[in-house]
Amino acid sequence: MQVMKYSYYDDSPAIKKIIKIGRDLISLCEENKLYPKDDELWNAAVTAGNKMVTAGTPWTRFKDTSSLSDIERKALLGYLEQKG
């Protein structure tokens, strides 16, 4: 039997990672370090980040990457490649 290593009331490690990525997306955009010259991708990255930070809550709009629009997925992929 596998024992949980986190509190029942705490988010799982996977949810915590999704939330962290969402926060990073938003922070980098606000600091003009991600898509500073591309308004469409900048807005998509912030929108994707906003969806991701709600992961694990009852009102989440993020279940997986299929919850993101095509442009939001493109912005997220660009972030992940940059972080690489």
C-alpha positions in Angstrom: 0.0 0.0 0.0 1.3 3.4 -1.0 1.3 6.1 1.7 0.5 9.7 0.8 3.5 12.0 1.5 1.4 15.1 1.6 -1.6 16.3 3.6 -5.1 15.3 2.5 -5.9 19.0 2.5 -2.8 20.0 0.6 -2.4 20.0 -3.2 -0.7 17.0 -4.8 2.9 17.6 -6.1 1.5 17.6 -9.7 -1.0 20.4 -8.9 1.6 22.4 -7.1 3.8 22.2 -10.2 1.0 23.4 -12.5 0.3 26.3 -10.2 4.0 27.2 -10.1 4.2 27.2 -13.9 1.1 29.4 -14.0 2.6 31.9 -11.6 5.9 31.9 -13.5 4.0 32.6 -16.8 2.2 35.6 -15.3 5.3 36.9 -13.4 7.5 36.7 -16.5 5.0 38.5 -18.6 4.5 41.2 -16.0 8.3 41.7 -15.9 8.3 41.8 -19.8 10.7 38.8 -19.9 8.3 36.6 -21.8 6.8 37.8 -25.2 7.6 41.5 -24.6 7.0 42.4 -28.2 4.2 40.0 -29.1 0.9 41.2 -27.5 -1.1 38.2 -28.7 1.3 35.6 -27.1 1.8 37.8 -24.1 -2.0 37.9 -23.5 -2.3 34.2 -24.2 0.5 33.4 -21.7 -1.2 35.5 -19.0 -4.6 33.9 -19.7 -3.0 30.4 -19.6 -1.3 31.3 -16.3 -4.5 32.5 -14.8 -6.2 29.2 -15.8 -3.3 27.1 -14.4 -3.2 28.8 -11.0 -6.8 27.7 -10.4 -5.8 24.0 -10.7 -7.0 22.0 -7.7 -9.7 24.4 -6.8 -13.5 23.8 -7.2 -13.7 26.6 -9.7 -10.8 25.6 -11.8 -10.8 26.1 -15.6 -7.8 23.9 -16.0 -7.9 20.1 -16.1 -5.1 19.5 -18.6 -3.5 21.2 -21.6 -6.7 20.6 -23.6 -8.3 23.3 -21.4 -6.1 25.8 -23.1 -6.8 27.4 -26.5 -4.4 26.8 -29.3 -2.7 30.2 -28.8 -2.5 29.6 -25.0 -0.8 26.2 -25.7 1.6 27.9 -28.1 2.5 30.5 -25.4 3.0 27.7 -22.8 5.1 25.7 -25.1 7.3 28.8 -25.8 7.7 29.3 -22.1 8.7 25.6 -21.5 11.2 25.7 -24.4 12.7 28.9 -23.1 13.0 27.4 -19.6 14.5 24.3 -21.2 
